[in-house]
Amino acid sequence: NAGVTQTPKFRVLKTGQSMTLLCAQDMNHEYMYWYRQDPGMGLRLIHYSVGEGTTAKGEVPDGYNVSRLKKQNFLLGLESAAPSQTSVYFCASSYKGGPHEQYFGPGTRLTVT
Amino acid sequence: AQSVTQPDIHITVSEGASLELRCNYSYGATPYLFWYVQSPGQGLQLLLKYFSGDTLVQGIKGFEAEFKRSQSSFNLRKPSVHWSDAAEYFCAANGGATNKLIFGTGTLLAVQP
């Protein structure tokens, strides 16, 4: 049982390049989330999904797109990377929303130059 | 607006001393409350959570937290800190209806020998 895994662990992009971050969970969770973590700002929700085929915007969705084609996977895309998107990205999953604990992946450190 | 505040950005304690990390929330009703810990370069791990009932909640690694409705607070405590407790601690809240976890900005704990 690997829990929540993220691919890749590190990435450097040039401004304007695109990339996709992959999140996978093997806990059969319904809900999945993408956060970004920046110094002094805690974690902020980018997008989330309450089930296969569904997505919704979080607090800071601009410049990102997501897809949840399979229940176990949640993809985060950057179509045209900007330096402001330099951050550490965390994926999380939970059985349901509300009181249910969110389980976090190890993070992806992205640098946009 | 819903928010979570951790007023202490950085705290240093001596090994063996007691610890209290502060957390205040602003919500229309009592949210679900969580404390997470993040070790350097790692994802977040849940320490404890409060949903209802007993206002003193026990968690992992010897941590506990007390919910005080009158003060809108959910402070984290540990009677005797170990060097391995050095990490960043995040308080978070979920209003239930939104499925969105709102994080505080974190408190970085350093432990002196």
Interface residues (C-beta under 8 A of the other chain):
Chain A: V4 Y31 Y33 G40 M41 G42 L43 R44 L45 Y48 V50 G58 E59 F90 A92 G97 G98 P99 E101 Q102 Y103 F104 G105 P106 G107
Chain B: V4 I9 Y32 F34 Y36 G41 Q42 G43 L44 Q45 L46 K49 F51 F90 N94 G96 A97 T98 N99 K100 L101 I102 F103 G104 T105 G106
